[in-house]
Amino acid sequence: MIYRLNELEENKINPITGCEYDNSWRILKLTDSDDYQMMCGSSNGCAYTIKVSRLQYKDWAMAVGDFIGFNDSAGKNVILVMTETDLKLAKEGYLGHKYNEPFLRDNEPAVLIHCTPMGSWQSIKRDGMLKSWNRLKAENATEEEQPIGVNLGDPIDFSDYIMFGSGTTGEIVVNSKQQGRIVMDIEKEYLTGARLYFDAPKMAQDGLLVRDGCHLKVKDILPLEPYLIWVATWDSIGLESQVATPKSFAEQADKHFKTNVLRFLSLPESAL
């Protein structure tokens, strides 16, 4: 079910049911913040919430439409915190689109990046595919008790998906896994892993890419062939050691990709 409210206080009591939230609820709040384009997580016992600033994110209507479509298809209960007028504008702006449409939009990167520790990269190569955390857990292929995203308020079913990012985002995840806690410091040294670059248009064309209003992701598994374009490791990009910072590793890897790989591909220079 989809509900709309003009305002919502973020706490553990669901204003629709009068009870505490369970995992079936998702919230999107449209804001006028100058501090972010999007941010997500859970606070004060509230359901998982995506906040979208219409002042900072020009494609906010697409985010709202993707959020509704993705969660409705997953059987989730949705609370939209916005005016009736804004919801109407979002629906009008989303006409003709789907959360899993088989093509990239103008504002979406043509290359998607997934980062993983070096030990995990060895397993990925043997399997010939990426697997979601829940798939790895079901196969007893991870010793982690829970995914690191739980510390950010991610619902457990988020781990049915393989997540992608850009910049230092994935390296922060790798570092946080090593530390056993969320580490946002992009200048803190860690053991670099593998930075995997994937062909997003091909993933979308083959029906693998989905959008949840905040993330681009793939459910369950992603074969390396034919989607993996290139892999960056510390030695392949000219670093002196496996030890680096998320900032230095991401920047050097992306620079190497643009200089030595991207020019051979039929992808735009703005692919990343």
C-alpha positions as CSV (number, residue, x, y, z in Angstrom):
1,M,0.0,0.0,0.0
2,I,1.1,3.6,-0.7
3,Y,0.3,6.3,1.8
4,R,1.0,10.1,1.7
5,L,1.6,12.4,4.6
6,N,2.4,16.1,4.7
7,E,4.7,15.6,7.7
8,L,6.3,12.7,9.6
9,E,8.2,12.6,12.8
10,E,11.0,10.0,12.6
11,N,10.5,7.7,15.6
12,K,9.5,4.1,16.1
13,I,5.7,4.6,16.0
14,N,4.1,4.2,12.6
15,P,1.5,6.9,12.1
16,I,-0.5,4.7,9.8
17,T,-0.8,1.7,12.1
18,G,-0.1,3.2,15.5
19,C,2.3,0.4,16.2
20,E,6.1,0.0,15.8
21,Y,7.4,-0.3,12.2
22,D,8.3,-3.7,10.9
23,N,10.4,-4.6,7.8
24,S,7.5,-4.1,5.4
25,W,7.6,-0.3,5.6
26,R,9.7,2.1,3.6
27,I,9.6,5.9,3.7
28,L,10.6,8.7,1.2
29,K,10.7,12.3,2.4
30,L,10.9,15.1,-0.1
31,T,12.8,18.0,1.5
32,D,14.2,21.5,0.7
33,S,17.6,20.8,2.3
34,D,20.7,22.5,1.0
35,D,22.9,19.9,2.7
36,Y,22.5,16.9,0.4
37,Q,21.0,15.6,-2.8
38,M,20.0,12.3,-1.2
39,M,20.6,10.6,2.1
40,C,19.2,7.4,3.5
41,G,19.1,5.3,6.7
42,S,17.1,4.8,9.8
43,S,17.0,6.9,13.0
44,N,15.1,6.8,16.3
45,G,13.6,3.4,15.4
46,C,11.9,4.7,12.3
47,A,11.6,2.7,9.1
48,Y,14.3,2.9,6.5
49,T,14.0,6.4,5.0
50,I,15.3,8.0,1.9
51,K,15.4,11.8,2.0
52,V,15.5,13.6,-1.4
53,S,16.2,17.4,-1.7
54,R,14.3,18.9,-4.6
55,L,16.5,21.9,-4.3
56,Q,19.8,19.9,-4.8
57,Y,18.6,17.0,-6.9
58,K,16.9,18.1,-10.2
59,D,15.7,14.5,-11.0
60,W,13.8,14.2,-7.7
61,A,10.6,13.2,-9.6
62,M,12.4,10.2,-11.1
63,A,13.7,9.2,-7.6
64,V,10.1,9.3,-6.2
65,G,8.8,7.3,-9.2
66,D,11.6,4.6,-8.8
67,F,11.0,4.4,-5.1
68,I,7.3,3.8,-5.5
69,G,7.7,1.3,-8.4
70,F,10.5,-0.7,-6.8
71,N,8.9,-1.0,-3.4
72,D,5.4,-1.7,-4.7
73,S,6.8,-4.5,-6.8
74,A,8.5,-5.9,-3.7
75,G,5.2,-5.8,-1.7
76,K,6.4,-3.1,0.7
77,N,4.2,-0.5,2.4
78,V,5.3,3.0,1.3
79,I,4.9,6.3,3.1
80,L,5.5,9.4,0.9
81,V,6.2,12.5,3.0
82,M,5.3,15.3,0.6
83,T,2.4,17.5,-0.5
84,E,-0.3,16.3,-2.8
85,T,0.9,18.8,-5.4
86,D,4.5,17.5,-5.3
87,L,3.3,13.9,-5.6
88,K,1.3,14.9,-8.7
89,L,4.3,16.6,-10.2
90,A,6.5,13.5,-9.5
91,K,4.0,11.2,-11.2
92,E,3.8,13.5,-14.2
93,G,7.6,13.7,-14.4
94,Y,7.9,9.9,-14.2
95,L,5.4,9.1,-17.0
96,G,6.8,6.5,-19.5
97,H,9.5,5.3,-17.0
98,K,9.9,2.2,-14.9
99,Y,12.3,1.3,-12.0
100,N,13.7,-1.5,-14.1
101,E,13.6,0.0,-17.6
102,P,16.1,-1.6,-19.9
103,F,18.2,1.4,-20.8
104,L,20.3,4.0,-19.0
105,R,18.9,7.5,-18.4
106,D,20.9,10.6,-19.2
107,N,21.8,11.2,-15.5
108,E,23.0,7.6,-14.9
109,P,26.7,6.6,-15.2
110,A,27.6,4.2,-18.1
111,V,30.2,2.5,-15.8
112,L,29.2,1.1,-12.4
113,I,31.7,0.3,-9.8
114,H,31.7,-2.5,-7.2
115,C,34.4,-2.7,-4.6
116,T,35.4,-5.8,-2.7
117,P,38.3,-7.0,-0.4
118,M,41.1,-8.9,-2.0
119,G,40.1,-12.2,-0.5
120,S,36.6,-11.8,-1.8
121,W,37.9,-10.9,-5.3
122,Q,39.7,-14.3,-5.4
123,S,36.4,-16.1,-4.6
124,I,34.5,-13.9,-7.2
125,K,37.0,-14.9,-9.9
126,R,36.6,-18.6,-9.0
127,D,32.8,-18.3,-9.1
128,G,32.8,-16.2,-12.2
129,M,30.2,-13.9,-10.7
130,L,29.3,-11.5,-8.0
131,K,26.8,-12.7,-5.4
132,S,24.6,-10.8,-3.0
133,W,25.5,-11.0,0.8
134,N,22.3,-13.0,1.4
135,R,23.3,-15.5,-1.3
136,L,26.8,-15.8,0.1
137,K,25.4,-16.4,3.6
138,A,23.0,-19.0,2.3
139,E,26.0,-20.8,0.7
140,N,28.0,-20.5,4.0
141,A,30.5,-18.5,1.9
142,T,30.9,-15.6,4.4
143,E,31.8,-15.6,8.1
144,E,30.2,-12.2,8.7
145,E,27.3,-12.3,11.1
146,Q,25.6,-9.4,9.3
147,P,26.4,-7.1,6.4
148,I,28.1,-3.8,7.3
149,G,25.1,-1.9,5.9
150,V,23.1,-2.9,8.9
151,N,25.1,-0.4,10.9
152,L,23.7,2.3,8.6
153,G,20.1,1.1,9.1
154,D,19.9,-0.9,5.9
155,P,17.0,-3.5,6.0
156,I,18.2,-7.1,5.8
157,D,16.5,-7.6,2.4
158,F,18.8,-4.9,1.0
159,S,21.4,-7.7,1.1
160,D,19.5,-9.6,-1.6
161,Y,21.2,-7.1,-4.0
162,I,24.6,-6.3,-5.3
163,M,25.2,-2.6,-4.8
164,F,27.2,-0.2,-7.0
165,G,28.6,3.2,-6.4
166,S,31.2,5.7,-7.5
167,G,34.0,7.8,-6.1
168,T,35.1,6.6,-2.6
169,T,31.8,5.0,-1.6
170,G,32.8,1.4,-2.3
171,E,36.2,1.8,-0.7
172,I,34.5,3.2,2.5
173,V,32.5,-0.1,2.6
174,V,35.7,-2.2,2.2
175,N,37.5,-0.3,4.9
176,S,34.5,-0.5,7.2
177,K,34.3,-4.3,6.8
178,Q,38.0,-4.5,7.8
179,Q,37.4,-2.3,10.8
180,G,34.1,-4.0,11.8
181,R,32.5,-0.5,12.1
182,I,31.5,2.3,9.8
183,V,34.6,4.4,8.9
184,M,33.8,7.5,6.8
185,D,37.3,8.9,6.9
186,I,38.6,8.7,3.2
187,E,42.1,9.5,4.4
188,K,42.4,6.5,6.8
189,E,44.7,3.8,5.5
190,Y,43.4,0.3,4.8
191,L,44.2,-2.8,2.8
192,T,42.9,-2.1,-0.7
193,G,41.0,-4.8,-2.5
194,A,39.7,-4.9,-6.1
195,R,37.7,-2.2,-7.8
196,L,35.5,-3.7,-10.5
197,Y,34.2,-1.6,-13.4
198,F,31.0,-2.8,-15.1
199,D,29.1,-2.0,-18.3
200,A,25.9,-0.4,-17.1
201,P,24.2,-0.1,-20.5
202,K,24.6,-3.8,-21.1
203,M,23.3,-4.6,-17.6
204,A,20.3,-2.4,-18.1
205,Q,19.7,-3.8,-21.6
206,D,19.6,-7.4,-20.3
207,G,17.1,-6.5,-17.6
208,L,19.5,-6.8,-14.6
209,L,19.7,-3.2,-13.4
210,V,17.1,-1.9,-11.0
211,R,16.6,1.4,-9.2
212,D,15.1,1.8,-5.7
213,G,15.0,5.6,-5.7
214,C,18.5,6.0,-4.3
215,H,20.7,3.1,-5.6
216,L,21.5,1.3,-8.8
217,K,21.7,-2.4,-8.0
218,V,21.4,-6.0,-9.3
219,K,19.4,-8.8,-7.5
220,D,21.1,-12.0,-6.3
221,I,24.0,-12.6,-8.8
222,L,25.8,-10.8,-11.6
223,P,28.0,-12.9,-13.9
224,L,31.4,-11.3,-14.7
225,E,30.9,-12.2,-18.4
226,P,29.9,-10.2,-20.4
227,Y,29.5,-7.2,-17.9
228,L,32.9,-6.8,-16.3
229,I,35.1,-4.3,-18.2
230,W,38.2,-4.0,-16.0
231,V,39.5,-4.6,-12.5
232,A,41.8,-2.3,-10.6
233,T,44.1,-3.6,-7.9
234,W,47.0,-1.8,-6.1
235,D,49.7,-3.3,-8.3
236,S,47.8,-2.9,-11.6
237,I,47.5,0.9,-11.2
238,G,51.0,1.5,-10.0
239,L,50.7,1.9,-6.3
240,E,53.8,1.0,-4.2
241,S,51.8,-1.0,-1.7
242,Q,48.5,-2.6,-1.0
243,V,48.1,-0.1,1.8
244,A,46.5,3.2,0.7
245,T,43.6,5.4,1.6
246,P,40.1,5.1,0.0
247,K,40.7,8.5,-1.6
248,S,44.0,7.8,-3.1
249,F,43.1,4.3,-4.4
250,A,39.8,5.4,-5.9
251,E,41.3,8.4,-7.6
252,Q,44.3,6.5,-9.0
253,A,42.1,3.7,-10.2
254,D,39.5,6.0,-11.9
255,K,42.3,8.0,-13.5
256,H,43.9,4.8,-14.8
257,F,40.6,3.6,-16.1
258,K,39.9,6.9,-18.0
259,T,43.4,7.1,-19.4
260,N,44.0,3.4,-20.4
261,V,40.7,1.7,-20.7
262,L,37.8,4.0,-21.4
263,R,39.3,5.3,-24.7
264,F,39.0,1.8,-26.2
265,L,35.3,1.5,-25.3
266,S,32.2,2.9,-27.1
267,L,31.2,4.8,-23.9
268,P,31.2,8.5,-23.3
269,E,34.1,10.2,-21.5
270,S,31.7,11.1,-18.7
271,A,31.0,7.4,-18.2
272,L,32.1,7.4,-14.5
